[in-house]
Amino acid sequence: MIEYLLLTLGVLIMIFGAIGILRFPDVYTRLHAATKCDTGGAMNILLALAISIEAPLLTKLKLLVLAFLIALINPMISHAIARGAYKSGIKPQTPVVDMYAWDNP
């Protein structure tokens, strides 16, 4: 039962993330939607698979390690992409707080 809940939650996060990628106006908000989509959706789907499949323990452990790596690496990569986009001159459309501007002398 819990695997169905996790799978449904993962699919919903993926759908909302895809809608966010299509609807958001600039690269930073689209990157935010893509990161939430990848991290939250993929982790929930992998956890549902780890619970529901009839496989050896090593296979389930591999799925859990993959979910952990996604949780660890994906936010860092998206932050690096956003910083690179900012350094290359792409400005946010309506910034409220431009924290990267403090890094530039």
C-alpha positions as CSV (number, residue, x, y, z in Angstrom):
1,M,0.0,0.0,0.0
2,I,2.8,2.4,0.9
3,E,4.5,1.8,-2.4
4,Y,1.4,2.9,-4.3
5,L,1.3,6.1,-2.3
6,L,5.0,6.8,-3.0
7,L,4.6,6.0,-6.7
8,T,1.6,8.2,-7.0
9,L,3.4,11.0,-5.2
10,G,6.4,10.6,-7.4
11,V,4.4,10.7,-10.6
12,L,2.5,13.8,-9.4
13,I,5.7,15.6,-8.6
14,M,7.1,14.7,-12.0
15,I,3.9,16.0,-13.7
16,F,3.9,19.3,-11.7
17,G,7.6,19.8,-12.4
18,A,7.0,19.3,-16.2
19,I,4.2,21.8,-16.1
20,G,6.5,24.2,-14.2
21,I,9.2,23.8,-16.8
22,L,6.8,24.7,-19.6
23,R,5.1,27.6,-17.8
24,F,7.9,29.4,-15.9
25,P,9.3,32.5,-17.6
26,D,13.1,32.3,-17.1
27,V,16.0,29.8,-16.8
28,Y,16.2,30.1,-13.0
29,T,12.6,29.3,-12.2
30,R,12.6,26.5,-14.8
31,L,15.7,25.1,-13.2
32,H,13.9,25.2,-9.9
33,A,11.0,23.2,-11.3
34,A,13.3,20.7,-13.0
35,T,15.3,20.2,-9.7
36,K,12.1,19.6,-7.7
37,C,10.9,17.3,-10.4
38,D,14.1,15.2,-10.6
39,T,14.8,15.1,-6.9
40,G,11.4,14.6,-5.4
41,G,9.8,12.6,-8.2
42,A,12.7,10.2,-8.9
43,M,13.3,9.6,-5.2
44,N,9.7,8.7,-4.5
45,I,9.6,6.4,-7.5
46,L,12.9,4.7,-6.5
47,L,11.7,4.2,-3.0
48,A,8.4,2.7,-4.2
49,L,10.4,0.3,-6.5
50,A,12.7,-0.7,-3.6
51,I,9.7,-1.5,-1.5
52,S,7.6,-3.3,-4.1
53,I,9.9,-5.4,-6.2
54,E,10.6,-9.0,-5.6
55,A,14.3,-9.0,-5.9
56,P,17.4,-9.8,-3.8
57,L,18.4,-7.5,-1.0
58,L,21.4,-6.2,-3.0
59,T,19.1,-4.9,-5.8
60,K,16.9,-3.1,-3.2
61,L,20.0,-1.6,-1.6
62,K,21.2,-0.4,-5.0
63,L,17.9,1.5,-5.5
64,L,18.2,3.1,-2.1
65,V,21.8,4.1,-2.8
66,L,20.7,5.6,-6.1
67,A,17.9,7.6,-4.3
68,F,20.5,8.8,-1.7
69,L,22.9,9.9,-4.5
70,I,20.1,11.8,-6.3
71,A,19.2,13.6,-3.1
72,L,22.8,14.5,-2.5
73,I,24.0,15.4,-6.0
74,N,21.0,16.9,-7.8
75,P,20.7,20.1,-5.8
76,M,24.4,20.8,-6.0
77,I,24.4,20.3,-9.8
78,S,21.4,22.6,-10.3
79,H,23.0,25.3,-8.1
80,A,26.2,25.1,-10.3
81,I,24.1,25.4,-13.4
82,A,22.3,28.4,-12.0
83,R,25.5,30.1,-11.0
84,G,27.0,29.4,-14.4
85,A,24.0,30.9,-16.1
86,Y,24.3,34.0,-13.9
87,K,28.1,34.3,-14.5
88,S,27.5,34.1,-18.3
89,G,25.2,37.1,-18.1
90,I,21.7,35.6,-18.0
91,K,19.8,37.8,-15.5
92,P,16.6,36.8,-13.7
93,Q,13.5,38.5,-15.1
94,T,12.2,40.0,-11.8
95,P,14.7,39.4,-9.0
96,V,13.7,40.1,-5.5
97,V,17.1,39.5,-4.0
98,D,20.1,39.1,-6.2
99,M,22.5,37.3,-3.9
100,Y,25.0,36.6,-6.7
101,A,25.5,40.3,-7.3
102,W,27.3,40.4,-3.9
103,D,30.0,38.1,-5.2
104,N,30.9,40.4,-8.1
105,P,33.2,43.3,-7.1
